[in-house]
Amino acid sequence: MPSYDFDKLREFQGKLVRIATTEGEIIAAKVLSVDEEHQDVVLEVLSTNQPERYERLGKRHLEAGWVMPFEYILHIDFEEKQGG
């Protein structure tokens, strides 16, 4: 599967989004940065349907910025409510 389009991801930087991953995770997050060179995005995860994935790493999903490679993003869209 091709990696997610960089130009499209850049539109989401600084925004609240909902991400569906190739591993079945649904994440509500704020996109902190998008790195074309490393092909990843840094997220502030606000909620997830798979919190146990983070707990296995000894953390909660709310504790840190999380790096997600473009290739794991199946779909991304703006959250309906944008802070303002």
Biopython code that builds the backbone (N, CA, C, O; Angstrom):
import numpy as np
from Bio.PDB.StructureBuilder import StructureBuilder

atoms = [
    (1, "MET", "N", (0.844, -1.180, 0.000)),
    (1, "MET", "CA", (0.000, 0.000, 0.000)),
    (1, "MET", "C", (0.888, 1.242, 0.000)),
    (1, "MET", "O", (1.831, 1.316, 0.788)),
    (2, "PRO", "N", (0.611, 2.217, -0.863)),
    (2, "PRO", "CA", (1.443, 3.426, -0.903)),
    (2, "PRO", "C", (1.254, 4.262, 0.364)),
    (2, "PRO", "O", (0.198, 4.232, 0.996)),
    (3, "SER", "N", (2.296, 5.005, 0.716)),
    (3, "SER", "CA", (2.201, 5.860, 1.892)),
    (3, "SER", "C", (1.208, 6.994, 1.634)),
    (3, "SER", "O", (0.923, 7.343, 0.488)),
    (4, "TYR", "N", (0.695, 7.553, 2.713)),
    (4, "TYR", "CA", (-0.284, 8.626, 2.613)),
    (4, "TYR", "C", (0.353, 9.841, 1.952)),
    (4, "TYR", "O", (1.535, 10.108, 2.169)),
    (5, "ASP", "N", (-0.399, 10.572, 1.158)),
    (5, "ASP", "CA", (0.071, 11.710, 0.398)),
    (5, "ASP", "C", (0.577, 12.837, 1.316)),
    (5, "ASP", "O", (-0.166, 13.330, 2.165)),
    (6, "PHE", "N", (1.831, 13.234, 1.141)),
    (6, "PHE", "CA", (2.435, 14.252, 1.988)),
    (6, "PHE", "C", (1.689, 15.583, 1.914)),
    (6, "PHE", "O", (1.423, 16.197, 2.947)),
    (7, "ASP", "N", (1.351, 16.034, 0.713)),
    (7, "ASP", "CA", (0.672, 17.319, 0.574)),
    (7, "ASP", "C", (-0.667, 17.322, 1.307)),
    (7, "ASP", "O", (-1.048, 18.329, 1.905)),
    (8, "LYS", "N", (-1.377, 16.205, 1.262)),
    (8, "LYS", "CA", (-2.646, 16.094, 1.978)),
    (8, "LYS", "C", (-2.407, 16.137, 3.480)),
    (8, "LYS", "O", (-3.142, 16.810, 4.203)),
    (9, "LEU", "N", (-1.389, 15.430, 3.960)),
    (9, "LEU", "CA", (-1.087, 15.439, 5.383)),
    (9, "LEU", "C", (-0.712, 16.831, 5.874)),
    (9, "LEU", "O", (-1.086, 17.225, 6.979)),
    (10, "ARG", "N", (0.013, 17.565, 5.070)),
    (10, "ARG", "CA", (0.439, 18.909, 5.466)),
    (10, "ARG", "C", (-0.766, 19.807, 5.738)),
    (10, "ARG", "O", (-0.682, 20.692, 6.589)),
    (11, "GLU", "N", (-1.883, 19.602, 5.038)),
    (11, "GLU", "CA", (-3.105, 20.373, 5.263)),
    (11, "GLU", "C", (-3.638, 20.190, 6.680)),
    (11, "GLU", "O", (-4.332, 21.066, 7.196)),
    (12, "PHE", "N", (-3.322, 19.067, 7.313)),
    (12, "PHE", "CA", (-3.850, 18.736, 8.634)),
    (12, "PHE", "C", (-2.963, 19.241, 9.778)),
    (12, "PHE", "O", (-3.371, 19.165, 10.937)),
    (13, "GLN", "N", (-1.771, 19.751, 9.486)),
    (13, "GLN", "CA", (-0.859, 20.171, 10.547)),
    (13, "GLN", "C", (-1.504, 21.243, 11.418)),
    (13, "GLN", "O", (-2.029, 22.233, 10.908)),
    (14, "GLY", "N", (-1.463, 21.040, 12.744)),
    (14, "GLY", "CA", (-2.050, 21.969, 13.705)),
    (14, "GLY", "C", (-3.547, 21.800, 13.895)),
    (14, "GLY", "O", (-4.164, 22.560, 14.641)),
    (15, "LYS", "N", (-4.141, 20.815, 13.232)),
    (15, "LYS", "CA", (-5.596, 20.608, 13.265)),
    (15, "LYS", "C", (-5.967, 19.355, 14.048)),
    (15, "LYS", "O", (-5.154, 18.455, 14.257)),
    (16, "LEU", "N", (-7.228, 19.334, 14.473)),
    (16, "LEU", "CA", (-7.787, 18.137, 15.087)),
    (16, "LEU", "C", (-8.286, 17.223, 13.984)),
    (16, "LEU", "O", (-8.990, 17.657, 13.072)),
    (17, "VAL", "N", (-7.916, 15.950, 14.076)),
    (17, "VAL", "CA", (-8.245, 14.991, 13.022)),
    (17, "VAL", "C", (-8.742, 13.675, 13.610)),
    (17, "VAL", "O", (-8.583, 13.399, 14.799)),
    (18, "ARG", "N", (-9.339, 12.887, 12.750)),
    (18, "ARG", "CA", (-9.698, 11.508, 13.066)),
    (18, "ARG", "C", (-8.946, 10.662, 12.048)),
    (18, "ARG", "O", (-9.051, 10.873, 10.840)),
    (19, "ILE", "N", (-8.178, 9.689, 12.570)),
    (19, "ILE", "CA", (-7.337, 8.842, 11.723)),
    (19, "ILE", "C", (-7.783, 7.393, 11.851)),
    (19, "ILE", "O", (-7.996, 6.898, 12.958)),
    (20, "ALA", "N", (-7.922, 6.722, 10.729)),
    (20, "ALA", "CA", (-8.118, 5.277, 10.691)),
    (20, "ALA", "C", (-6.790, 4.689, 10.217)),
    (20, "ALA", "O", (-6.238, 5.114, 9.202)),
    (21, "THR", "N", (-6.285, 3.701, 10.968)),
    (21, "THR", "CA", (-4.994, 3.117, 10.610)),
    (21, "THR", "C", (-5.175, 1.769, 9.920)),
    (21, "THR", "O", (-6.252, 1.174, 9.938)),
    (22, "THR", "N", (-4.103, 1.319, 9.324)),
    (22, "THR", "CA", (-4.109, 0.012, 8.663)),
    (22, "THR", "C", (-4.235, -1.124, 9.668)),
    (22, "THR", "O", (-4.487, -2.265, 9.280)),
    (23, "GLU", "N", (-4.061, -0.826, 10.965)),
    (23, "GLU", "CA", (-4.154, -1.845, 12.011)),
    (23, "GLU", "C", (-5.485, -1.784, 12.762)),
    (23, "GLU", "O", (-5.630, -2.397, 13.820)),
    (24, "GLY", "N", (-6.456, -1.047, 12.219)),
    (24, "GLY", "CA", (-7.790, -1.009, 12.804)),
    (24, "GLY", "C", (-7.975, -0.007, 13.932)),
    (24, "GLY", "O", (-9.028, 0.019, 14.569)),
    (25, "GLU", "N", (-6.981, 0.807, 14.182)),
    (25, "GLU", "CA", (-7.107, 1.802, 15.246)),
    (25, "GLU", "C", (-7.799, 3.048, 14.701)),
    (25, "GLU", "O", (-7.545, 3.474, 13.574)),
    (26, "ILE", "N", (-8.675, 3.621, 15.516)),
    (26, "ILE", "CA", (-9.318, 4.897, 15.203)),
    (26, "ILE", "C", (-8.830, 5.880, 16.256)),
    (26, "ILE", "O", (-9.018, 5.666, 17.453)),
    (27, "ILE", "N", (-8.202, 6.959, 15.802)),
    (27, "ILE", "CA", (-7.563, 7.914, 16.702)),
    (27, "ILE", "C", (-8.134, 9.302, 16.467)),
    (27, "ILE", "O", (-8.253, 9.744, 15.324)),
    (28, "ALA", "N", (-8.487, 9.988, 17.544)),
    (28, "ALA", "CA", (-8.758, 11.425, 17.503)),
    (28, "ALA", "C", (-7.476, 12.071, 17.999)),
    (28, "ALA", "O", (-6.978, 11.724, 19.070)),
    (29, "ALA", "N", (-6.935, 13.014, 17.225)),
    (29, "ALA", "CA", (-5.639, 13.574, 17.572)),
    (29, "ALA", "C", (-5.473, 14.971, 17.006)),
    (29, "ALA", "O", (-6.226, 15.412, 16.138)),
    (30, "LYS", "N", (-4.461, 15.654, 17.526)),
    (30, "LYS", "CA", (-4.011, 16.906, 16.936)),
    (30, "LYS", "C", (-2.704, 16.597, 16.221)),
    (30, "LYS", "O", (-1.815, 15.967, 16.793)),
    (31, "VAL", "N", (-2.585, 17.033, 14.987)),
    (31, "VAL", "CA", (-1.364, 16.814, 14.212)),
    (31, "VAL", "C", (-0.361, 17.892, 14.612)),
    (31, "VAL", "O", (-0.581, 19.076, 14.354)),
    (32, "LEU", "N", (0.739, 17.484, 15.241)),
    (32, "LEU", "CA", (1.749, 18.426, 15.700)),
    (32, "LEU", "C", (2.747, 18.768, 14.604)),
    (32, "LEU", "O", (3.131, 19.929, 14.459)),
    (33, "SER", "N", (3.168, 17.779, 13.838)),
    (33, "SER", "CA", (4.091, 18.040, 12.734)),
    (33, "SER", "C", (4.013, 16.919, 11.706)),
    (33, "SER", "O", (3.613, 15.793, 11.999)),
    (34, "VAL", "N", (4.408, 17.274, 10.498)),
    (34, "VAL", "CA", (4.445, 16.321, 9.389)),
    (34, "VAL", "C", (5.849, 16.400, 8.802)),
    (34, "VAL", "O", (6.309, 17.478, 8.427)),
    (35, "ASP", "N", (6.525, 15.268, 8.724)),
    (35, "ASP", "CA", (7.918, 15.235, 8.291)),
    (35, "ASP", "C", (8.042, 14.412, 7.009)),
    (35, "ASP", "O", (7.973, 13.183, 7.029)),
    (36, "GLU", "N", (8.224, 15.114, 5.907)),
    (36, "GLU", "CA", (8.333, 14.427, 4.617)),
    (36, "GLU", "C", (9.611, 13.592, 4.540)),
    (36, "GLU", "O", (9.600, 12.495, 3.982)),
    (37, "GLU", "N", (10.703, 14.099, 5.091)),
    (37, "GLU", "CA", (11.980, 13.379, 5.027)),
    (37, "GLU", "C", (11.896, 12.024, 5.712)),
    (37, "GLU", "O", (12.362, 11.024, 5.167)),
    (38, "HIS", "N", (11.304, 11.980, 6.909)),
    (38, "HIS", "CA", (11.196, 10.732, 7.656)),
    (38, "HIS", "C", (9.900, 9.987, 7.387)),
    (38, "HIS", "O", (9.690, 8.892, 7.910)),
    (39, "GLN", "N", (9.022, 10.581, 6.568)),
    (39, "GLN", "CA", (7.753, 9.946, 6.188)),
    (39, "GLN", "C", (6.914, 9.584, 7.413)),
    (39, "GLN", "O", (6.398, 8.472, 7.522)),
    (40, "ASP", "N", (6.785, 10.563, 8.348)),
    (40, "ASP", "CA", (5.956, 10.316, 9.510)),
    (40, "ASP", "C", (5.264, 11.593, 9.983)),
    (40, "ASP", "O", (5.563, 12.698, 9.532)),
    (41, "VAL", "N", (4.349, 11.397, 10.889)),
    (41, "VAL", "CA", (3.582, 12.488, 11.469)),
    (41, "VAL", "C", (3.619, 12.333, 12.989)),
    (41, "VAL", "O", (3.526, 11.223, 13.513)),
    (42, "VAL", "N", (3.756, 13.473, 13.694)),
    (42, "VAL", "CA", (3.741, 13.451, 15.156)),
    (42, "VAL", "C", (2.360, 13.899, 15.609)),
    (42, "VAL", "O", (1.856, 14.940, 15.186)),
    (43, "LEU", "N", (1.756, 13.090, 16.481)),
    (43, "LEU", "CA", (0.378, 13.313, 16.924)),
    (43, "LEU", "C", (0.300, 13.498, 18.431)),
    (43, "LEU", "O", (1.058, 12.893, 19.190)),
    (44, "GLU", "N", (-0.626, 14.340, 18.845)),
    (44, "GLU", "CA", (-1.057, 14.389, 20.233)),
    (44, "GLU", "C", (-2.350, 13.583, 20.262)),
    (44, "GLU", "O", (-3.398, 14.080, 19.849)),
    (45, "VAL", "N", (-2.287, 12.362, 20.739)),
    (45, "VAL", "CA", (-3.443, 11.474, 20.727)),
    (45, "VAL", "C", (-4.412, 11.893, 21.835)),
    (45, "VAL", "O", (-4.036, 11.966, 23.005)),
    (46, "LEU", "N", (-5.653, 12.165, 21.456)),
    (46, "LEU", "CA", (-6.681, 12.584, 22.398)),
    (46, "LEU", "C", (-7.560, 11.417, 22.814)),
    (46, "LEU", "O", (-8.002, 11.343, 23.961)),
    (47, "SER", "N", (-7.814, 10.504, 21.880)),
    (47, "SER", "CA", (-8.561, 9.284, 22.203)),
    (47, "SER", "C", (-8.247, 8.234, 21.151)),
    (47, "SER", "O", (-7.834, 8.541, 20.033)),
    (48, "THR", "N", (-8.457, 6.977, 21.552)),
    (48, "THR", "CA", (-8.189, 5.842, 20.668)),
    (48, "THR", "C", (-9.112, 4.689, 21.039)),
    (48, "THR", "O", (-9.522, 4.558, 22.192)),
    (49, "ASN", "N", (-9.428, 3.872, 20.075)),
    (49, "ASN", "CA", (-10.209, 2.669, 20.365)),
    (49, "ASN", "C", (-9.307, 1.511, 20.799)),
    (49, "ASN", "O", (-9.800, 0.420, 21.084)),
    (50, "GLN", "N", (-7.990, 1.738, 20.853)),
    (50, "GLN", "CA", (-7.035, 0.695, 21.256)),
    (50, "GLN", "C", (-6.031, 1.225, 22.286)),
    (50, "GLN", "O", (-4.830, 1.219, 22.018)),
    (51, "PRO", "N", (-6.493, 1.685, 23.459)),
    (51, "PRO", "CA", (-5.556, 2.227, 24.454)),
    (51, "PRO", "C", (-4.533, 1.202, 24.931)),
    (51, "PRO", "O", (-3.454, 1.572, 25.393)),
    (52, "GLU", "N", (-4.864, -0.078, 24.824)),
    (52, "GLU", "CA", (-3.930, -1.118, 25.273)),
    (52, "GLU", "C", (-2.631, -1.120, 24.471)),
    (52, "GLU", "O", (-1.601, -1.565, 24.977)),
    (53, "ARG", "N", (-2.660, -0.633, 23.236)),
    (53, "ARG", "CA", (-1.432, -0.548, 22.435)),
    (53, "ARG", "C", (-0.405, 0.347, 23.121)),
    (53, "ARG", "O", (0.790, 0.057, 23.084)),
    (54, "TYR", "N", (-0.850, 1.409, 23.732)),
    (54, "TYR", "CA", (0.024, 2.367, 24.409)),
    (54, "TYR", "C", (0.413, 1.850, 25.787)),
    (54, "TYR", "O", (1.546, 2.033, 26.233)),
    (55, "GLU", "N", (-0.530, 1.206, 26.454)),
    (55, "GLU", "CA", (-0.279, 0.653, 27.785)),
    (55, "GLU", "C", (0.805, -0.416, 27.737)),
    (55, "GLU", "O", (1.582, -0.548, 28.682)),
    (56, "ARG", "N", (0.867, -1.185, 26.645)),
    (56, "ARG", "CA", (1.923, -2.201, 26.503)),
    (56, "ARG", "C", (3.312, -1.570, 26.475)),
    (56, "ARG", "O", (4.308, -2.225, 26.782)),
    (57, "LEU", "N", (3.367, -0.294, 26.103)),
    (57, "LEU", "CA", (4.640, 0.427, 26.085)),
    (57, "LEU", "C", (4.915, 1.116, 27.424)),
    (57, "LEU", "O", (5.908, 1.828, 27.579)),
    (58, "GLY", "N", (4.015, 0.889, 28.390)),
    (58, "GLY", "CA", (4.190, 1.478, 29.704)),
    (58, "GLY", "C", (3.741, 2.921, 29.791)),
    (58, "GLY", "O", (4.139, 3.639, 30.708)),
    (59, "LYS", "N", (2.914, 3.358, 28.847)),
    (59, "LYS", "CA", (2.431, 4.733, 28.820)),
    (59, "LYS", "C", (0.936, 4.758, 28.565)),
    (59, "LYS", "O", (0.337, 3.758, 28.171)),
    (60, "ARG", "N", (0.352, 5.913, 28.796)),
    (60, "ARG", "CA", (-1.033, 6.139, 28.389)),
    (60, "ARG", "C", (-0.996, 6.938, 27.095)),
    (60, "ARG", "O", (-0.038, 7.670, 26.849)),
    (61, "HIS", "N", (-2.006, 6.809, 26.283)),
    (61, "HIS", "CA", (-1.999, 7.500, 24.997)),
    (61, "HIS", "C", (-1.940, 9.014, 25.146)),
    (61, "HIS", "O", (-1.520, 9.698, 24.212)),
    (62, "LEU", "N", (-2.351, 9.565, 26.299)),
    (62, "LEU", "CA", (-2.359, 11.007, 26.510)),
    (62, "LEU", "C", (-1.023, 11.558, 27.010)),
    (62, "LEU", "O", (-0.886, 12.774, 27.144)),
    (63, "GLU", "N", (-0.052, 10.719, 27.285)),
    (63, "GLU", "CA", (1.170, 11.149, 27.957)),
    (63, "GLU", "C", (2.240, 11.757, 27.078)),
    (63, "GLU", "O", (3.159, 12.384, 27.604)),
    (64, "ALA", "N", (2.172, 11.609, 25.792)),
    (64, "ALA", "CA", (3.292, 12.053, 24.960)),
    (64, "ALA", "C", (2.840, 12.280, 23.524)),
    (64, "ALA", "O", (1.720, 11.939, 23.143)),
    (65, "GLY", "N", (3.739, 12.864, 22.741)),
    (65, "GLY", "CA", (3.514, 12.919, 21.303)),
    (65, "GLY", "C", (3.885, 11.567, 20.724)),
    (65, "GLY", "O", (4.861, 10.951, 21.152)),
    (66, "TRP", "N", (3.118, 11.108, 19.762)),
    (66, "TRP", "CA", (3.345, 9.791, 19.167)),
    (66, "TRP", "C", (3.679, 9.953, 17.695)),
    (66, "TRP", "O", (3.052, 10.745, 16.991)),
    (67, "VAL", "N", (4.660, 9.206, 17.237)),
    (67, "VAL", "CA", (5.073, 9.248, 15.842)),
    (67, "VAL", "C", (4.377, 8.123, 15.093)),
    (67, "VAL", "O", (4.386, 6.969, 15.522)),
    (68, "MET", "N", (3.769, 8.483, 13.958)),
    (68, "MET", "CA", (3.100, 7.485, 13.126)),
    (68, "MET", "C", (3.650, 7.578, 11.697)),
    (68, "MET", "O", (3.550, 8.630, 11.066)),
    (69, "PRO", "N", (4.224, 6.495, 11.188)),
    (69, "PRO", "CA", (4.671, 6.485, 9.795)),
    (69, "PRO", "C", (3.481, 6.676, 8.849)),
    (69, "PRO", "O", (2.382, 6.189, 9.114)),
    (70, "PHE", "N", (3.710, 7.376, 7.768)),
    (70, "PHE", "CA", (2.655, 7.614, 6.772)),
    (70, "PHE", "C", (1.984, 6.308, 6.348)),
    (70, "PHE", "O", (0.771, 6.268, 6.141)),
    (71, "GLU", "N", (2.775, 5.243, 6.219)),
    (71, "GLU", "CA", (2.259, 3.985, 5.677)),
    (71, "GLU", "C", (1.179, 3.344, 6.546)),
    (71, "GLU", "O", (0.452, 2.474, 6.067)),
    (72, "TYR", "N", (1.054, 3.750, 7.811)),
    (72, "TYR", "CA", (0.026, 3.196, 8.696)),
    (72, "TYR", "C", (-1.297, 3.946, 8.613)),
    (72, "TYR", "O", (-2.293, 3.518, 9.195)),
    (73, "ILE", "N", (-1.310, 5.059, 7.895)),
    (73, "ILE", "CA", (-2.531, 5.864, 7.795)),
    (73, "ILE", "C", (-3.375, 5.353, 6.637)),
    (73, "ILE", "O", (-2.965, 5.395, 5.477)),
    (74, "LEU", "N", (-4.554, 4.872, 6.979)),
    (74, "LEU", "CA", (-5.493, 4.400, 5.981)),
    (74, "LEU", "C", (-6.366, 5.558, 5.492)),
    (74, "LEU", "O", (-6.604, 5.720, 4.294)),
    (75, "HIS", "N", (-6.841, 6.365, 6.463)),
    (75, "HIS", "CA", (-7.697, 7.506, 6.140)),
    (75, "HIS", "C", (-7.530, 8.557, 7.232)),
    (75, "HIS", "O", (-7.356, 8.228, 8.406)),
    (76, "ILE", "N", (-7.586, 9.816, 6.832)),
    (76, "ILE", "CA", (-7.507, 10.917, 7.782)),
    (76, "ILE", "C", (-8.487, 11.999, 7.352)),
    (76, "ILE", "O", (-8.614, 12.298, 6.164)),
    (77, "ASP", "N", (-9.175, 12.581, 8.323)),
    (77, "ASP", "CA", (-10.135, 13.630, 8.019)),
    (77, "ASP", "C", (-10.217, 14.581, 9.201)),
    (77, "ASP", "O", (-9.872, 14.218, 10.325)),
    (78, "PHE", "N", (-10.675, 15.800, 8.942)),
    (78, "PHE", "CA", (-10.844, 16.775, 10.013)),
    (78, "PHE", "C", (-11.906, 16.300, 10.989)),
    (78, "PHE", "O", (-12.899, 15.689, 10.595)),
    (79, "GLU", "N", (-11.684, 16.589, 12.285)),
    (79, "GLU", "CA", (-12.714, 16.377, 13.302)),
    (79, "GLU", "C", (-13.811, 17.409, 13.048)),
    (79, "GLU", "O", (-13.529, 18.500, 12.554)),
    (80, "GLU", "N", (-15.049, 17.078, 13.379)),
    (80, "GLU", "CA", (-16.146, 18.013, 13.179)),
    (80, "GLU", "C", (-15.966, 19.268, 14.011)),
    (80, "GLU", "O", (-16.212, 20.373, 13.527)),
    (81, "LYS", "N", (-15.535, 19.111, 15.268)),
    (81, "LYS", "CA", (-15.347, 20.258, 16.147)),
    (81, "LYS", "C", (-13.885, 20.682, 16.117)),
    (81, "LYS", "O", (-13.009, 19.912, 16.510)),
    (82, "GLN", "N", (-13.621, 21.869, 15.666)),
    (82, "GLN", "CA", (-12.278, 22.445, 15.692)),
    (82, "GLN", "C", (-12.265, 23.489, 16.799)),
    (82, "GLN", "O", (-13.150, 24.341, 16.884)),
    (83, "GLY", "N", (-11.244, 23.405, 17.645)),
    (83, "GLY", "CA", (-11.117, 24.392, 18.715)),
    (83, "GLY", "C", (-10.959, 25.771, 18.141)),
    (83, "GLY", "O", (-10.370, 25.926, 17.071)),
    (84, "GLY", "N", (-11.484, 26.813, 18.839)),
    (84, "GLY", "CA", (-11.372, 28.125, 18.256)),
    (84, "GLY", "C", (-11.471, 29.117, 19.262)),
    (84, "GLY", "O", (-11.399, 30.309, 18.962)),
]
sb = StructureBuilder()
sb.init_structure("model")
sb.init_model(0)
sb.init_chain("A")
sb.init_seg("    ")
for serial, (resi, resn, name, xyz) in enumerate(atoms, 1):
    if name == "N":
        sb.init_residue(resn, " ", resi, " ")
    sb.init_atom(name, np.array(xyz, "f"), 0.0, 1.0, " ", f" {name:<3s}", serial, name[0])
structure = sb.get_structure()
